[in-house]
Each structure stands twice: as structure tokens, then as C-alpha cells.
Amino acid sequence: MEKIVINGGKRLAGKVFVGGAKNAASAIVPAAICASGVCVIENLPIVEDLGSFRDILTKLNVKCEMLNDRAMRIDASDVKNVPVVFDSVRKIRASYYTMGALLGRFGQAEVAMPGGCDFGERPIDLHIKGFQALGAKTETSGGVLKMKAEDGLKGASIYLDIPSVGATINIMLAAIRAEGQTTIENAAKEPHVVDIASFLNMLGANIKGAGTDIIRINGVDELKGAEYTIIPDQIEAGTYMIAAAATGGDVTVTNVIPKHMDSLSAKLNEMNCTIIEDDDSIRVIADKPLNAVNVKAMFYPGLPTDLQPQMAALLMTAHGTSIVTESVFDDRFRYVSELMRLNAKITVQGKAAHIQGPAELTGAEVTATDLRAGAALIIGGLCAKGKTAISNIAYIDRGYENVVGKLRELGADVERTG
């Protein structure tokens, strides 16, 4: 079994390049199914999830060709609407975007329920309600969702109970070729929602309001190909910013959109870090003792839930008691027991974790319980005395490109073994 092994106590310093946004790529790549022409997607992240999507699309008779490590040519001219029940579907959460893409193009689809990280209940009921509002009849049987719009998809007014990113994107994918106008109220506003809407508009879709509470989609008859460059990864950038702060480092994160990082930058500044922004980079300097702060993970423009575990790891090094509250998912503190193996002082009460710092962290054998939990363990290991060995690193590979190489360039003592 492969592991990431860290000898902690090294201060991170230097520059690190951030790849394309995994959460955007995970929707844009399957969204290419909607186009009748050729799409070229650039600035892709080099992560395992991308390989799973290539496998899914290939089985749908979509031609996928890597032009280089970060660019893919996708030709869905001859896509076949076969049941999407492959093993790859159950490996990744974002495989559910094939539901909206196929439903939008063919008016019907059969897709296995998605896999991905397990940190509590993650239903797709809002996706299904959206498809139903557009005129699709749905049935779930044997872990497969079957959808069919016998009279074609029709525009509708849809209100989301919560601003779900996945539901917002999936409804957009289905509605872009529906007859008439679709309105999504209480829509998600995350940067990758805007990125996907921009990509679809490049294909010829008519989407307005992405990035606001209300998105309006006017259906079109056909979508053609286009070239598109994905935005930088907000979560990868945030992870390295947090790692810099945790190790008392001085790190410049490049290929970022600083505006996307506002919530994190403000919190790090509150903790006593110095944040210097440039056009496409952010420098984090942590040369003073860190203050304890309270953090609430929430929908954009709040602090992303995908940075909540990493922030918890950082707060183990701060002076005083911090409270981390999770408002998006029900059970996203499963990683805490692994951080406690490093001698963290954390108590979980419902949706809040109380963290006492600074803890005298010591290395240990730990296991990544999900993708972002793995990132939190890396940060903990960087701060701990002695050796930390992280297993189950397939989770980490799903969302972080060359994490060991990038950390080594910043001065970390880290390697892959096994």
C-alpha cells in the first residue's frame, strides 16, 4: 500500500503553482457531451478523477484525446446514450453530471448513483426534483436513476431548498436545450458554477445570472464545440495557503484568482498572517504567533466546506480555543479521530469542533478518510515532530496533483512509499 510519509517540522517557503479547478473540470468535461462539435478543454488538473471521466466518456462512444498533460480534445458527435453504470461512476461523486448532460441532449438517461468521498449523507434529491420540474419522469431501481422526458424537456421555475452546487449545475446542463426559459432560484454562486456557465455559453447556450442567486436559462436547439480554459483550483490554492500558515512559512501561491480566496485570506489575516495579493498570486507570510479564531464553513462567498478540514489542522497550531462549525454537510468531522492520533486537542459537538492550541503534535500512522481529510493530515504531519505516515492516499490523488513534488519544492521532507 502506498503511503505519504512526512518528517515534520520543516518551514515551507517558495512558490507553488496551482492547477485547474478540479470541481470545475469535473462538470465541464462531462458537459462536453452536450456539444455536437469538438471541445478543447485547457488548464485541466492532473488528478485521478480526470482519468475516471475519460473512461466514462469513452464508454459512451465519445472520443477523448489528451493533447498534453493539461489539455483534452473531446468529440461527442457520435455519443451514445447507453446506461452509465460503469465502475468509474461509483468512484467519483461528480459522475452525476452525466445525468444532466445526457438528459439535456437526449431527453432520457440511465445513470448509476455516484460514489466519491464518504462524509455523511449527500443526497441528490434536489437534482431529481429539478429534472422532474423540467418534465422528466424518474425512477430509481437497483442503484440506477432512470429519467425520461416523454414530451421533451420544458423550461420551469425551480427553487432550491439550499444553494446546492451539484443541483445548480445539473439543472443547467439539462435545461440548456429545454423548450422555453428555466429559472433557478437560490442557486449556488461558487466560482466553478460561473465557470461552467461560461463554458456552456461558449458552446452556444443562453445562461444569465451565474454567480448570483437567480440563474435564467433560455433553451437553444443546438450546442457547438469550443475551446475553453478552466479557472485555477480554489481549494488547492487554499490548501497551500493554509499549509504555509501552519508551518510558519512564506509561500507564494501562483495561478490563482485572489478574489476567489477572499474568505480564506480574511481569516488568515485575522490569525496574524500577512497576505499580499498580486494579479494572479497570493503570498502568505506567517512569521508571528497565530491567533485562535472561529470558522464557519458555508456556501460561497463564505469559507468553502472543502477547506474546513485543512483549517481545523491549522487551528491546532494557534494560541487559544477555536471553534470550527460545518453548515454544509452533516458529518464532516470523521477525520478528527485521525488528527487526534497526532496529539491534537479537538472535541466535536454536533456540527462544531472545539480545538485547543497550540498542541504538541507528534507523528503517527494515520489514514485519509476522504479527499480533504487527507489534505488536513498532510498539514498536521508537516507540523508534527517526527514521522507521520498517511495511508489510503488514493483519496488525495483524486484531487491534488503531484502534492509530494510540490511540497518538496517548498522545503518539506516528504515522500511516497510502497
C-alpha positions as CSV (number, residue, x, y, z in Angstrom):
1,M,0.0,0.0,0.0
2,E,1.3,3.4,-1.0
3,K,1.8,6.0,1.8
4,I,2.8,9.6,2.0
5,V,5.5,9.9,4.7
6,I,6.3,13.2,6.2
7,N,9.1,14.2,8.6
8,G,7.6,17.2,10.2
9,G,9.0,20.5,11.5
10,K,10.1,22.0,8.2
11,R,9.1,25.6,7.3
12,L,7.5,25.9,3.9
13,A,9.0,28.6,1.7
14,G,9.0,29.4,-2.1
15,K,6.5,29.4,-4.9
16,V,3.9,26.8,-5.8
17,F,1.8,26.5,-9.0
18,V,-1.9,25.7,-8.7
19,G,-3.6,23.6,-11.4
20,G,-7.0,23.9,-12.9
21,A,-10.1,23.6,-10.7
22,K,-11.0,20.0,-10.1
23,N,-14.6,20.9,-9.2
24,A,-14.9,22.9,-12.4
25,A,-13.3,20.2,-14.6
26,S,-15.5,17.5,-13.1
27,A,-18.5,19.3,-14.6
28,I,-17.0,20.8,-17.7
29,V,-15.6,17.5,-19.1
30,P,-19.0,15.6,-18.9
31,A,-20.7,18.8,-20.1
32,A,-18.9,18.4,-23.4
33,I,-21.5,15.6,-24.1
34,C,-23.9,18.4,-24.8
35,A,-22.0,19.7,-27.8
36,S,-22.3,18.4,-31.3
37,G,-18.9,19.7,-32.2
38,V,-15.3,19.3,-30.9
39,C,-14.4,20.8,-27.5
40,V,-10.8,21.5,-26.4
41,I,-10.5,21.9,-22.6
42,E,-7.3,23.5,-21.3
43,N,-5.8,24.0,-17.8
44,L,-7.1,20.7,-16.6
45,P,-5.9,19.4,-13.2
46,I,-3.6,16.3,-13.3
47,V,-5.7,14.2,-10.9
48,E,-7.1,10.7,-10.8
49,D,-10.8,11.9,-11.2
50,L,-10.0,13.1,-14.7
51,G,-9.0,9.5,-15.7
52,S,-12.3,8.2,-14.4
53,F,-14.2,10.7,-16.5
54,R,-12.2,9.8,-19.6
55,D,-13.2,6.2,-19.0
56,I,-16.9,7.1,-18.7
57,L,-16.9,9.2,-21.8
58,T,-15.0,6.6,-23.8
59,K,-17.7,4.0,-22.9
60,L,-20.3,6.5,-24.2
61,N,-18.5,6.5,-27.6
62,V,-17.1,10.0,-27.0
63,K,-13.6,10.5,-28.5
64,C,-11.2,11.8,-25.8
65,E,-7.6,12.7,-26.7
66,M,-5.1,14.3,-24.3
67,L,-3.2,17.0,-26.2
68,N,-0.8,17.5,-23.3
69,D,-0.9,16.9,-19.6
70,R,-3.4,19.8,-19.1
71,A,-5.5,19.8,-22.4
72,M,-8.1,17.4,-23.7
73,R,-9.9,17.2,-27.0
74,I,-13.4,15.9,-26.7
75,D,-15.6,14.9,-29.7
76,A,-19.1,13.9,-28.6
77,S,-20.5,14.0,-32.2
78,D,-21.3,10.2,-32.0
79,V,-22.1,9.9,-28.3
80,K,-24.4,7.0,-27.5
81,N,-27.0,7.2,-24.7
82,V,-26.2,3.9,-23.1
83,P,-26.8,3.1,-19.4
84,V,-24.0,4.8,-17.4
85,V,-23.4,2.0,-14.9
86,F,-19.6,1.6,-15.2
87,D,-17.3,1.1,-12.2
88,S,-15.8,4.6,-12.8
89,V,-19.2,6.1,-12.0
90,R,-19.1,4.7,-8.5
91,K,-15.6,6.1,-7.8
92,I,-16.4,9.8,-8.1
93,R,-19.1,12.0,-6.8
94,A,-19.2,14.3,-9.9
95,S,-20.2,11.4,-12.2
96,Y,-23.7,12.6,-11.5
97,Y,-23.2,15.4,-14.0
98,T,-23.7,12.8,-16.8
99,M,-27.3,12.7,-15.7
100,G,-28.0,16.3,-16.6
101,A,-25.8,16.2,-19.7
102,L,-27.4,13.1,-21.2
103,L,-30.9,14.2,-20.2
104,G,-30.3,17.6,-21.8
105,R,-29.0,16.1,-25.1
106,F,-31.3,13.0,-25.4
107,G,-34.3,13.7,-23.2
108,Q,-33.6,10.5,-21.3
109,A,-30.7,8.8,-19.3
110,E,-29.9,6.0,-17.0
111,V,-27.0,6.7,-14.6
112,A,-25.8,4.8,-11.6
113,M,-25.8,6.6,-8.3
114,P,-22.5,8.4,-7.7
115,G,-19.6,7.4,-5.4
116,G,-16.8,9.6,-4.1
117,C,-15.9,10.7,-0.6
118,D,-18.0,9.4,2.3
119,F,-18.6,12.1,5.0
120,G,-22.2,11.6,5.8
121,E,-25.5,11.9,3.9
122,R,-25.1,13.5,0.5
123,P,-28.4,13.1,-1.3
124,I,-29.2,14.1,-4.8
125,D,-32.9,14.8,-4.2
126,L,-32.6,18.4,-5.4
127,H,-31.1,17.2,-8.7
128,I,-34.0,14.8,-9.2
129,K,-36.6,17.5,-8.2
130,G,-35.0,19.8,-10.8
131,F,-35.2,17.1,-13.5
132,Q,-38.8,16.4,-12.7
133,A,-39.7,20.1,-12.8
134,L,-38.3,20.1,-16.4
135,G,-40.7,17.3,-17.3
136,A,-38.6,14.2,-16.7
137,K,-40.2,11.2,-15.1
138,T,-37.7,9.5,-12.8
139,E,-37.3,6.1,-11.2
140,T,-34.6,4.7,-9.0
141,S,-34.0,0.9,-9.2
142,G,-31.0,-1.2,-8.2
143,G,-28.9,1.9,-7.6
144,V,-29.6,3.3,-11.0
145,L,-31.6,6.5,-11.7
146,K,-33.7,6.3,-14.8
147,M,-35.0,9.6,-16.3
148,K,-37.2,10.2,-19.4
149,A,-39.0,13.3,-20.7
150,E,-41.6,11.7,-23.0
151,D,-42.8,15.1,-24.2
152,G,-39.4,16.8,-24.2
153,L,-37.9,19.0,-21.5
154,K,-39.8,22.2,-20.8
155,G,-38.5,25.3,-19.0
156,A,-39.6,25.7,-15.5
157,S,-39.2,27.8,-12.3
158,I,-37.1,25.9,-9.8
159,Y,-36.4,26.9,-6.2
160,L,-33.6,25.1,-4.5
161,D,-34.1,24.5,-0.7
162,I,-30.3,25.0,-0.3
163,P,-27.9,26.6,-2.8
164,S,-26.5,23.2,-3.9
165,V,-23.6,23.4,-6.3
166,G,-24.3,20.0,-7.8
167,A,-28.0,20.5,-8.3
168,T,-27.5,24.0,-9.8
169,I,-25.0,22.6,-12.4
170,N,-27.0,19.5,-13.2
171,I,-30.2,21.6,-13.7
172,M,-28.3,23.9,-16.0
173,L,-27.0,21.0,-18.0
174,A,-30.5,19.6,-18.5
175,A,-32.1,23.0,-19.1
176,I,-29.8,24.4,-21.8
177,R,-31.8,22.7,-24.6
178,A,-35.2,22.6,-22.9
179,E,-38.0,24.5,-24.6
180,G,-38.5,27.9,-23.1
181,Q,-36.9,29.6,-20.1
182,T,-35.8,27.9,-16.9
183,T,-35.2,29.9,-13.7
184,I,-33.1,28.6,-10.8
185,E,-33.7,30.5,-7.6
186,N,-31.4,30.2,-4.6
187,A,-28.8,29.0,-7.0
188,A,-25.2,28.2,-5.9
189,K,-22.7,31.0,-6.5
190,E,-19.4,29.2,-6.3
191,P,-16.7,30.2,-8.9
192,H,-16.9,26.8,-10.6
193,V,-20.7,27.3,-11.2
194,V,-19.8,30.5,-13.0
195,D,-17.0,28.7,-14.9
196,I,-19.4,26.0,-16.1
197,A,-22.0,28.5,-17.2
198,S,-19.3,30.4,-19.1
199,F,-18.2,27.2,-20.9
200,L,-21.8,26.3,-21.8
201,N,-22.3,29.9,-23.2
202,M,-19.2,29.4,-25.3
203,L,-20.9,26.3,-26.8
204,G,-24.0,28.5,-27.7
205,A,-26.1,28.2,-24.5
206,N,-28.0,31.2,-23.2
207,I,-27.4,31.4,-19.5
208,K,-27.6,34.6,-17.5
209,G,-27.1,35.4,-13.8
210,A,-24.5,32.7,-12.9
211,G,-22.7,33.9,-9.7
212,T,-26.0,35.4,-8.4
213,D,-29.0,33.9,-6.5
214,I,-31.0,33.6,-9.7
215,I,-29.9,31.9,-12.9
216,R,-32.0,32.2,-16.1
217,I,-31.5,29.7,-18.9
218,N,-33.2,30.1,-22.3
219,G,-33.2,26.8,-24.2
220,V,-31.4,26.6,-27.5
221,D,-31.7,24.0,-30.3
222,E,-28.0,23.0,-30.6
223,L,-24.7,23.4,-28.9
224,K,-21.4,23.5,-30.9
225,G,-17.8,23.0,-29.9
226,A,-15.4,25.5,-28.4
227,E,-12.0,25.9,-26.8
228,Y,-12.1,26.8,-23.1
229,T,-9.6,27.3,-20.3
230,I,-10.7,26.2,-16.8
231,I,-10.2,28.5,-13.8
232,P,-7.5,27.8,-11.2
233,D,-8.3,25.5,-8.3
234,Q,-9.6,27.5,-5.3
235,I,-9.3,24.5,-3.0
236,E,-5.7,23.5,-4.0
237,A,-4.7,27.2,-3.6
238,G,-6.3,27.4,-0.2
239,T,-4.7,24.2,1.0
240,Y,-1.2,25.5,0.2
241,M,-2.0,28.9,1.8
242,I,-3.1,27.1,5.0
243,A,0.0,24.8,4.9
244,A,2.2,27.9,4.7
245,A,0.4,29.4,7.7
246,A,0.6,26.2,9.7
247,T,4.4,25.8,9.3
248,G,5.3,29.4,9.9
249,G,6.2,29.7,6.3
250,D,6.5,32.2,3.5
251,V,4.8,30.8,0.4
252,T,3.6,32.5,-2.9
253,V,0.7,30.6,-4.5
254,T,0.6,31.3,-8.2
255,N,-2.0,30.8,-10.9
256,V,-4.8,31.8,-8.6
257,I,-7.7,34.3,-8.7
258,P,-7.3,36.2,-5.5
259,K,-11.0,37.3,-5.4
260,H,-11.9,33.6,-5.0
261,M,-9.8,33.4,-1.9
262,D,-11.2,36.4,-0.1
263,S,-12.9,34.4,2.8
264,L,-9.7,32.4,3.5
265,S,-7.4,35.4,3.1
266,A,-9.5,37.4,5.6
267,K,-9.4,34.5,8.1
268,L,-5.6,34.0,7.8
269,N,-5.2,37.8,8.3
270,E,-7.3,37.6,11.4
271,M,-5.0,34.8,12.6
272,N,-2.0,37.2,12.3
273,C,-0.7,36.1,8.9
274,T,0.4,38.7,6.3
275,I,-1.4,38.3,3.0
276,I,0.0,40.0,-0.1
277,E,-2.1,39.8,-3.3
278,D,-1.0,40.3,-6.9
279,D,-2.9,39.9,-10.1
280,D,-2.6,36.1,-10.2
281,S,-0.8,35.2,-7.0
282,I,-1.2,35.3,-3.2
283,R,1.8,35.4,-0.8
284,V,1.2,34.1,2.8
285,I,3.8,35.1,5.4
286,A,3.4,33.5,8.9
287,D,6.2,35.0,10.9
288,K,4.2,35.8,14.1
289,P,2.3,33.6,16.6
290,L,-1.1,32.5,15.3
291,N,-4.3,33.6,17.0
292,A,-7.2,31.3,17.6
293,V,-10.3,32.1,15.5
294,N,-13.8,30.8,14.9
295,V,-14.5,29.4,11.5
296,K,-17.8,28.6,9.8
297,A,-17.8,26.5,6.6
298,M,-20.6,27.6,4.3
299,F,-21.7,28.2,0.8
300,Y,-19.8,30.8,-1.4
301,P,-18.8,33.5,-0.7
302,G,-18.2,32.0,2.7
303,L,-15.3,29.7,3.6
304,P,-15.7,26.6,1.4
305,T,-16.6,23.3,3.2
306,D,-13.7,21.7,1.2
307,L,-11.3,23.8,3.2
308,Q,-12.8,23.1,6.6
309,P,-10.6,20.1,7.5
310,Q,-7.5,21.9,6.5
311,M,-8.5,24.9,8.6
312,A,-9.0,22.6,11.6
313,A,-5.5,21.2,11.1
314,L,-4.1,24.8,11.0
315,L,-6.0,25.8,14.2
316,M,-4.2,23.0,16.1
317,T,-1.2,25.4,15.9
318,A,-3.0,28.6,17.0
319,H,-2.9,30.0,20.5
320,G,-6.2,29.6,22.3
321,T,-9.5,27.8,21.6
322,S,-11.0,27.9,18.1
323,I,-14.4,26.7,17.0
324,V,-15.0,25.2,13.6
325,T,-18.6,25.0,12.5
326,E,-19.8,23.0,9.5
327,S,-23.0,24.2,7.9
328,V,-23.0,22.3,4.6
329,F,-22.6,18.6,5.4
330,D,-23.9,16.7,8.4
331,D,-20.9,14.5,9.2
332,R,-17.7,16.1,8.0
333,F,-15.7,15.7,11.2
334,R,-14.8,12.0,10.7
335,Y,-11.2,13.0,10.1
336,V,-10.9,14.4,13.7
337,S,-10.1,11.0,15.2
338,E,-7.1,10.7,12.8
339,L,-5.8,14.2,13.7
340,M,-6.1,13.2,17.4
341,R,-3.5,10.4,16.6
342,L,-1.1,13.3,16.1
343,N,-2.0,14.5,19.7
344,A,-4.5,17.2,18.6
345,K,-6.8,18.5,21.2
346,I,-10.2,18.5,19.5
347,T,-13.7,17.9,20.8
348,V,-16.6,17.5,18.4
349,Q,-20.1,18.6,19.5
350,G,-22.7,18.1,16.7
351,K,-21.7,20.3,13.8
352,A,-18.9,22.1,15.7
353,A,-15.3,21.2,16.6
354,H,-13.6,22.9,19.5
355,I,-9.9,23.0,19.0
356,Q,-7.4,23.8,21.7
357,G,-3.9,25.0,20.6
358,P,-1.1,25.1,20.2
359,A,-0.9,21.3,20.5
360,E,2.4,19.5,20.9
361,L,1.9,17.5,17.7
362,T,3.8,14.2,17.2
363,G,4.0,12.0,14.2
364,A,1.9,8.8,13.9
365,E,0.3,6.3,11.5
366,V,-2.9,7.9,10.1
367,T,-5.4,7.1,7.4
368,A,-7.1,9.5,5.0
369,T,-10.9,9.1,5.4
370,D,-11.7,11.3,2.4
371,L,-10.0,13.7,-0.1
372,R,-9.9,16.9,2.0
373,A,-9.3,14.9,5.2
374,G,-6.2,13.6,3.6
375,A,-5.1,17.2,3.0
376,A,-5.7,18.0,6.6
377,L,-3.5,15.1,7.7
378,I,-0.7,16.3,5.4
379,I,-0.9,19.7,7.1
380,G,-0.9,18.0,10.5
381,G,2.1,15.9,9.5
382,L,4.0,18.9,8.3
383,C,3.6,20.5,11.8
384,A,4.2,17.4,13.9
385,K,7.5,16.3,15.4
386,G,8.8,13.1,13.9
387,K,7.4,10.9,11.2
388,T,3.8,10.8,10.0
389,A,2.7,8.1,7.6
390,I,-0.6,8.7,5.8
391,S,-2.3,5.7,4.2
392,N,-5.3,5.5,1.9
393,I,-3.8,8.2,-0.3
394,A,-5.9,7.3,-3.3
395,Y,-8.3,9.9,-1.9
396,I,-5.6,12.5,-2.0
397,D,-4.6,11.7,-5.6
398,R,-8.2,12.3,-6.7
399,G,-7.9,16.0,-6.0
400,Y,-4.3,17.1,-5.7
401,E,-1.8,16.9,-8.5
402,N,1.8,16.0,-7.6
403,V,1.3,17.0,-4.0
404,V,4.5,15.4,-2.8
405,G,6.6,17.0,-5.5
406,K,5.1,20.5,-4.8
407,L,5.6,20.2,-1.1
408,R,9.2,19.0,-1.6
409,E,9.9,22.1,-3.7
410,L,8.7,24.2,-0.8
411,G,11.1,22.5,1.5
412,A,9.0,19.8,3.1
413,D,10.6,16.4,4.0
414,V,8.0,14.2,2.3
415,E,8.0,11.2,0.0
416,R,5.7,8.4,-1.3
417,T,6.5,4.9,-0.3
418,G,5.1,1.5,-1.0
